[in-house]
């Protein structure tokens, strides 16, 4: 039946077909008008002291990890490092809400999330030093390879989550992406398939204000990135990304929902990248010092430290202990990164095809002959 053949079409071809109705009530999917917060509100009365002490220690460790990685870049031990100073609450919470069998799908900026999930810091930075492959076994750690192409990890997360559900495996995938990645086609495809399949996946958008140098207002006219969820038929949550208590609560709720068959959730964490995009970026060309200073007053470590100190959950001894543990981690990271990697040029031909092509075999033979000639010279 064509549009013209629909009942009433003769009177007005613009009329809606009588069988049309919305698939879902949009109201429950809409995010709150303001980012959800816990610290500094009445909701903080319900804080779990043990969890918050762990969060604090992880935040301090994460800040020290960022500082050490940045120093290694300046020393030439890393080719590049995308800092997450200011975003540590998002990174730590993403790791802590997952069970052992769950999967984390990080972007290139999310090495701290991988470390918080238990990955050795040296392995987490191996890819960024220019070493071969990804630095760790994704299956062993349930952490997908760090994704440098924007948003390409999102469809991978959906595929893994959907496959796990079909197999009856109790697995949730948590996929991390920046605000810039939401402008990519992979973002659309991932959310669309996730919602249609009701895949057990959680999308965490760290809105740190800039896609390198492009402010969010030049990317989208949406009220918030969380509002984009409604168009796909999943709930959107807007949360203060510097409030680790709020981040942990919202992410935990989304993971539970996904695990119980409730489908995907899109979470926008409003945060700020305190440092440059990478060591190759000059952030002063697109933002002012006053803006950065304003966000320093909303530092995730300071927010939690003030709350926990006021409530007697941590004291000076706990603060010193967290800093000492962070220094121990930094020392081990320095030592590990100061060891030059052992590289084999023949690895150029490994992990490309299950069975090498004739041309690759020919090229491998040529390189092998050249290396043997050098050894004999």
Protein Blocks (a to p, Z undefined) as FASTA:
>chain_A
ZZklpghklmomkbccfkbccfbdfklmpccfbdcdfehpaklmmpcfklmmmmmmmmmm
mmmmmmmmmmmmmnopafbdcdfehjlmmmmmmmmmpcfklccdddfklmmmmmmnopaf
klmmmmmnopahjhpafklnopacddfbghklmmmmmmmmmmmmmnopacdddddddfkl
mmpmklmmmmmmmmmnopacddddddehiahjacfklmbccfblklmmmmnopacddddf
klmklmmmmmmmmmmmmmnonopaddddddddfbafblmbcfklmpcfklmmmmmmmcfk
lmmmmmmmmnopacfklmmmmmmmmmmmmmmmmmmmmpccdddfklmmgokbfbdcfklm
mmmmmmmmmmmmmmmZZ
